[in-house]
Amino acid sequence: MNGSSAPIVPFTADDYRARMDRTVREAVGAGLAGVVVAPGPDMVWLTGYAPPADTERLTLLVLTPDGGPVLVVPKLEAPDAEGAAGASALTLRDWTDGTDPYGVTAPLLGTTGRYGISDNTWALHLIGLQEALPGTSYTPLTNALPMLRAVKDTREVELLAAAGAAADAAYEEIKRVSFAGRSESEVASDLAALLRRFGHSRVDFTVVGSGPNGANPHHEAGDRIIEDGDMVVLDFGGLYEGYGSDTSRTVHVGEPTEEERRVHDLVREAQRAACEAVRPGIACQEVDRVARAVIADGGYGPHFIHRTGHGIGVTTHEPPYMVEGEEQPLVPGMCFSVEPGVYLPGRFGVRIEDIVTVTASGGRRLNTSEREMAVVR
């Protein structure tokens, strides 16, 4: 069962060609001589090719304004690269074991110039390029082109909406299982199975933070037995048709106390206010400020200990970030989480999270599951 009934239309070579062309234009506008892309999310987004990120064999996509895109690959992996959706939009150059891969790559770059390079490039390969081309320098893509993948097109937003719908479906089902008397890891396993059942190809995280563990925002589900009276933070997501989901809801085992309900209502109001503040032109930090002001006014300001949100796309965490100091204006097509929380050490935590996309006139939540406190058994 999928999270959306709409058919998934795959991206074509023309889509990937347009992305590579835009990357070159933005690189030139940023004063770069070009871009060097290693295996990982950048390469998947630009070419549709997903080689093993942990391979020691050099695989690099080279994008420059003076030549067409070239993908350098080990010869033994060339057949897989040729089968990628964006392969016809680029040129493949292969190298064989026992030869110098930097000798193949270096001629594609200038002998001087500053290049953007994927954040996750192996140091081995970066140093190899620097030794082959000592007149060149490199800067992380996150610094040089932080908004490269941040603005999604209509189809990307549709895929993120489908991923959100699948995560929402998983949440509606998990509320029906037994919590009390079971370990956090057992509930997390149920949640992961539900994400896969509703179409996720990969589960990245299933946070189940019960009672005092909920006060740790990134608590790893463990052996603690969930008890009647526990508040339980659920934060889960992964990849659906190549695009991410990430949502948080907080449930209660049995009836909550007055304070637990009050804190939950406060976080829900902060999340609502922040989502309603989303519109083109405001700075990312304004979303954070709106959520933080509500929680501070409610008396729990020191217990909101993380940023309000992060971007999402082909990864579950990427720019832009809704955090103080981020002055990047919101642009239609940006997609990011809005996830304020309150964490009371040794007692409980509350977090509510939706993915939001910026529209021409405001914002639209891509998650629609209930945000009220659900009472589970």
C-alpha positions as CSV (number, residue, x, y, z in Angstrom):
1,M,0.0,0.0,0.0
2,N,1.4,3.4,-1.0
3,G,1.1,6.7,0.9
4,S,-0.5,8.3,-2.2
5,S,-2.8,6.9,-4.8
6,A,-1.2,9.1,-7.5
7,P,1.2,7.3,-9.9
8,I,4.9,8.0,-9.4
9,V,6.3,9.5,-12.5
10,P,10.1,8.9,-12.7
11,F,12.6,11.6,-13.4
12,T,14.0,11.6,-16.9
13,A,17.4,12.4,-18.5
14,D,16.0,15.8,-19.3
15,D,15.2,16.4,-15.7
16,Y,18.7,15.5,-14.6
17,R,20.2,17.5,-17.5
18,A,18.3,20.6,-16.3
19,R,19.6,20.1,-12.7
20,M,23.2,19.8,-13.9
21,D,22.8,22.9,-16.1
22,R,21.4,24.9,-13.2
23,T,24.2,23.7,-10.9
24,V,26.8,25.0,-13.3
25,R,25.0,28.4,-13.6
26,E,24.8,28.7,-9.8
27,A,28.4,27.7,-9.4
28,V,29.5,30.4,-11.9
29,G,27.4,32.9,-10.1
30,A,29.1,32.0,-6.9
31,G,32.5,32.5,-8.4
32,L,33.4,28.8,-8.7
33,A,35.3,27.2,-11.6
34,G,33.0,24.2,-11.3
35,V,31.6,21.5,-9.1
36,V,33.0,18.1,-8.2
37,V,30.4,15.6,-6.9
38,A,31.1,12.4,-5.0
39,P,28.7,9.5,-4.4
40,G,25.9,10.5,-2.1
41,P,22.7,12.6,-2.2
42,D,24.2,15.2,-4.6
43,M,25.1,12.6,-7.2
44,V,21.7,10.9,-6.9
45,W,19.9,14.3,-7.3
46,L,22.0,15.3,-10.2
47,T,22.2,12.0,-12.2
48,G,19.9,9.4,-10.7
49,Y,23.0,7.3,-10.1
50,A,23.6,5.9,-6.6
51,P,27.0,4.1,-6.4
52,P,28.1,2.7,-3.0
53,A,29.1,5.7,-0.9
54,D,31.6,3.6,1.0
55,T,33.6,2.5,-2.1
56,E,37.3,3.3,-2.0
57,R,37.4,3.5,-5.8
58,L,37.1,7.0,-7.2
59,T,33.7,8.0,-8.6
60,L,33.2,11.7,-9.3
61,L,30.9,13.8,-11.4
62,V,32.6,16.9,-12.9
63,L,30.5,19.9,-13.8
64,T,32.2,22.9,-15.5
65,P,31.0,25.7,-17.8
66,D,33.6,24.8,-20.4
67,G,32.5,21.2,-21.0
68,G,29.6,18.9,-20.7
69,P,29.0,16.9,-17.5
70,V,31.4,13.9,-17.1
71,L,31.0,11.0,-14.7
72,V,34.3,9.3,-13.9
73,V,33.7,5.7,-12.7
74,P,35.6,2.5,-12.1
75,K,35.3,0.3,-15.2
76,L,33.8,-2.6,-13.2
77,E,30.9,-0.2,-12.2
78,A,30.4,1.4,-15.6
79,P,27.5,-0.9,-16.5
80,D,25.5,0.3,-13.5
81,A,26.3,3.9,-14.2
82,E,25.2,3.5,-17.8
83,G,21.8,2.2,-16.5
84,A,21.2,5.4,-14.4
85,A,18.2,7.5,-15.4
86,G,20.5,10.5,-16.2
87,A,23.2,8.6,-18.0
88,S,22.3,9.9,-21.4
89,A,22.7,13.5,-20.2
90,L,26.4,13.0,-19.4
91,T,29.6,11.5,-20.7
92,L,31.1,8.5,-18.9
93,R,34.9,8.1,-18.4
94,D,36.0,4.9,-16.8
95,W,39.3,3.8,-15.3
96,T,40.6,0.4,-14.4
97,D,42.3,-1.0,-11.3
98,G,46.0,-0.4,-11.5
99,T,45.8,2.9,-13.3
100,D,45.7,6.4,-11.9
101,P,42.1,7.7,-11.5
102,Y,43.3,11.2,-10.9
103,G,45.0,11.1,-14.3
104,V,41.6,10.6,-15.8
105,T,39.9,13.3,-13.6
106,A,42.5,16.1,-13.6
107,P,42.1,17.0,-17.3
108,L,38.4,17.6,-16.8
109,L,39.3,20.5,-14.4
110,G,41.4,23.6,-14.9
111,T,44.9,23.8,-13.5
112,T,43.7,26.7,-11.3
113,G,40.4,27.7,-9.8
114,R,38.2,27.2,-6.9
115,Y,35.7,24.3,-7.0
116,G,32.7,23.3,-5.0
117,I,33.0,19.7,-3.8
118,S,30.5,17.4,-2.1
119,D,30.7,17.5,1.7
120,N,31.1,13.7,1.9
121,T,34.0,13.4,-0.5
122,W,36.6,11.0,0.8
123,A,39.7,12.8,2.0
124,L,41.7,10.3,0.0
125,H,40.2,11.6,-3.3
126,L,40.3,15.3,-2.3
127,I,44.0,15.0,-1.5
128,G,44.5,13.1,-4.7
129,L,43.0,15.9,-6.8
130,Q,45.0,18.5,-4.9
131,E,48.2,16.7,-5.6
132,A,47.3,16.3,-9.3
133,L,46.2,19.9,-9.6
134,P,48.1,22.0,-6.9
135,G,46.8,25.2,-8.3
136,T,43.2,24.3,-7.5
137,S,41.3,24.8,-4.2
138,Y,38.0,23.3,-3.0
139,T,35.1,24.4,-0.8
140,P,32.3,22.3,0.6
141,L,29.1,22.5,-1.4
142,T,27.1,23.2,1.7
143,N,29.1,26.4,2.1
144,A,29.4,27.3,-1.6
145,L,25.9,26.4,-2.8
146,P,23.8,25.8,0.3
147,M,20.5,26.3,-1.5
148,L,21.3,24.0,-4.5
149,R,18.7,21.3,-3.6
150,A,16.6,23.5,-1.3
151,V,14.0,24.7,-3.8
152,K,11.9,21.7,-5.0
153,D,10.0,21.5,-8.2
154,T,6.3,20.5,-8.3
155,R,7.1,16.8,-8.7
156,E,9.6,16.8,-5.9
157,V,7.0,18.4,-3.6
158,E,4.5,15.7,-4.7
159,L,6.9,13.0,-3.8
160,L,7.6,14.6,-0.4
161,A,3.8,14.8,0.1
162,A,3.5,11.1,-0.7
163,A,6.3,10.3,1.7
164,G,4.5,12.4,4.4
165,A,1.2,10.6,3.7
166,A,2.9,7.2,4.1
167,A,4.4,8.3,7.4
168,D,1.0,9.6,8.5
169,A,-0.5,6.3,7.7
170,A,2.1,4.5,9.8
171,Y,1.3,6.8,12.7
172,E,-2.4,6.1,12.6
173,E,-1.6,2.4,12.7
174,I,1.0,2.6,15.5
175,K,-1.6,4.2,17.8
176,R,-3.5,1.0,17.7
177,V,-0.7,-1.2,19.1
178,S,0.0,-1.9,22.7
179,F,2.6,0.3,24.3
180,A,2.4,-0.5,28.0
181,G,4.5,-3.5,29.1
182,R,6.5,-3.5,25.9
183,S,10.1,-2.2,25.3
184,E,10.8,0.9,23.3
185,S,12.7,-1.2,20.8
186,E,9.7,-3.4,20.2
187,V,7.5,-0.4,19.4
188,A,10.3,1.0,17.2
189,S,10.4,-2.2,15.3
190,D,6.6,-2.1,14.8
191,L,7.0,1.5,13.5
192,A,9.7,0.6,11.1
193,A,7.6,-2.3,9.7
194,L,4.7,0.1,9.2
195,L,6.8,2.6,7.3
196,R,7.9,-0.2,4.9
197,R,4.3,-1.5,4.7
198,F,3.2,2.0,3.5
199,G,5.9,2.2,0.8
200,H,9.2,3.3,2.4
201,S,12.2,1.7,0.8
202,R,14.4,2.8,3.6
203,V,13.8,3.6,7.3
204,D,16.3,6.1,8.6
205,F,15.2,6.4,12.2
206,T,12.4,5.4,14.6
207,V,12.8,7.3,17.9
208,V,10.6,6.0,20.7
209,G,11.4,8.0,23.8
210,S,9.2,7.0,26.8
211,G,8.9,8.7,30.1
212,P,12.2,10.3,31.1
213,N,13.8,9.1,27.8
214,G,11.5,11.5,25.9
215,A,13.6,14.4,27.4
216,N,16.4,13.3,25.1
217,P,15.4,14.6,21.6
218,H,17.5,12.0,19.7
219,H,17.0,9.1,22.2
220,E,17.8,5.7,20.6
221,A,15.0,3.3,21.4
222,G,16.2,0.8,24.0
223,D,15.2,-1.8,26.5
224,R,13.2,0.4,28.8
225,I,9.7,-1.0,29.4
226,I,7.0,1.5,28.6
227,E,4.7,2.1,31.6
228,D,1.2,3.3,32.1
229,G,1.4,7.0,32.7
230,D,4.4,7.5,30.3
231,M,4.5,10.3,27.7
232,V,6.1,8.8,24.6
233,V,7.8,10.8,21.9
234,L,7.7,9.2,18.4
235,D,10.0,10.6,15.7
236,F,10.3,8.6,12.5
237,G,11.1,8.8,8.9
238,G,13.0,7.5,5.9
239,L,12.9,7.4,2.1
240,Y,9.8,6.9,0.0
241,E,10.5,6.8,-3.8
242,G,13.8,8.5,-3.1
243,Y,12.4,11.4,-1.1
244,G,12.3,11.8,2.7
245,S,9.7,11.7,5.4
246,D,10.2,12.9,8.9
247,T,7.4,13.4,11.4
248,S,7.0,13.5,15.2
249,R,4.0,13.0,17.4
250,T,3.8,12.6,21.2
251,V,1.3,10.1,22.7
252,H,0.4,9.2,26.2
253,V,-0.1,5.8,27.8
254,G,-3.3,6.2,29.7
255,E,-4.7,9.5,30.9
256,P,-2.2,12.4,31.1
257,T,-1.7,14.7,34.1
258,E,-2.8,18.4,33.9
259,E,0.8,19.5,33.4
260,E,1.5,16.9,30.7
261,R,-1.5,18.1,28.8
262,R,-0.6,21.8,29.3
263,V,2.9,21.2,27.9
264,H,1.6,19.3,25.0
265,D,-0.9,22.0,24.2
266,L,1.9,24.6,24.4
267,V,4.1,22.8,21.9
268,R,1.1,22.2,19.6
269,E,0.4,26.0,19.7
270,A,4.0,26.8,19.0
271,Q,4.1,24.4,16.1
272,R,0.8,25.9,14.7
273,A,2.1,29.4,15.0
274,A,5.4,28.6,13.3
275,C,3.6,26.8,10.4
276,E,1.3,29.7,9.9
277,A,4.2,32.2,9.9
278,V,5.7,30.4,6.8
279,R,5.5,32.6,3.7
280,P,7.9,33.7,0.9
281,G,10.4,36.4,1.8
282,I,10.7,36.0,5.6
283,A,14.0,34.8,6.9
284,C,14.4,31.2,8.0
285,Q,15.2,32.4,11.5
286,E,11.8,34.0,11.8
287,V,10.1,30.6,11.8
288,D,12.3,29.6,14.7
289,R,11.6,32.9,16.5
290,V,7.9,32.4,16.3
291,A,7.9,28.9,17.8
292,R,10.4,29.9,20.5
293,A,8.4,33.0,21.5
294,V,5.3,30.9,22.2
295,I,7.2,28.4,24.3
296,A,9.0,31.1,26.2
297,D,5.8,32.9,26.9
298,G,4.4,29.7,28.3
299,G,7.3,29.5,30.8
300,Y,9.3,26.7,29.2
301,G,11.8,28.6,27.0
302,P,15.0,27.1,28.5
303,H,13.6,23.6,27.7
304,F,13.4,24.2,23.9
305,I,16.9,23.1,23.2
306,H,17.2,22.6,19.4
307,R,16.5,24.5,16.2
308,T,12.9,24.6,14.9
309,G,13.5,22.8,11.6
310,H,15.7,21.5,8.8
311,G,15.3,21.0,5.1
312,I,14.3,17.7,3.6
313,G,14.5,16.2,0.1
314,V,16.6,13.3,-1.1
315,T,17.9,13.2,2.4
316,T,16.0,13.6,5.6
317,H,18.3,16.4,6.9
318,E,19.6,19.2,4.6
319,P,19.4,23.0,4.1
320,P,17.6,25.2,4.8
321,Y,17.6,25.3,8.6
322,M,15.1,27.1,10.7
323,V,17.5,28.5,13.3
324,E,18.5,31.8,14.8
325,G,21.1,33.5,12.6
326,E,19.9,32.0,9.3
327,E,18.9,35.0,7.3
328,Q,18.1,33.1,4.0
329,P,14.7,34.2,2.8
330,L,12.1,31.5,2.3
331,V,11.4,30.8,-1.4
332,P,8.4,28.9,-2.9
333,G,9.3,25.3,-3.2
334,M,11.4,25.1,-0.1
335,C,10.5,22.1,2.1
336,F,11.5,21.8,5.7
337,S,10.4,20.5,9.1
338,V,8.7,22.6,11.8
339,E,9.3,20.7,15.1
340,P,9.4,22.7,18.3
341,G,9.7,20.7,21.5
342,V,9.9,20.9,25.3
343,Y,12.2,18.6,27.3
344,L,12.0,18.2,31.0
345,P,15.1,16.2,32.2
346,G,14.2,13.1,34.2
347,R,10.5,13.5,33.5
348,F,9.2,13.7,29.9
349,G,9.4,15.4,26.6
350,V,7.0,16.6,23.9
351,R,7.7,17.2,20.2
352,I,5.3,17.8,17.3
353,E,6.7,17.9,13.7
354,D,5.3,18.3,10.2
355,I,7.0,18.9,6.9
356,V,6.0,22.2,5.4
357,T,6.4,23.5,1.9
358,V,6.5,27.2,1.0
359,T,3.8,28.2,-1.5
360,A,3.4,31.4,-3.5
361,S,1.4,33.0,-0.7
362,G,2.2,31.1,2.5
363,G,2.9,27.5,3.6
364,R,1.3,24.1,3.3
365,R,1.8,21.2,5.7
366,L,2.7,17.9,4.0
367,N,1.6,15.9,7.1
368,T,-2.0,15.8,8.0
369,S,-2.2,13.3,10.9
370,E,-3.7,14.4,14.2
371,R,-1.6,16.6,16.3
372,E,-3.7,16.4,19.5
373,M,-2.4,14.2,22.2
374,A,-3.4,10.6,21.4
375,V,-4.0,8.4,24.4
376,V,-2.7,4.8,23.8
377,R,-3.0,1.7,25.8
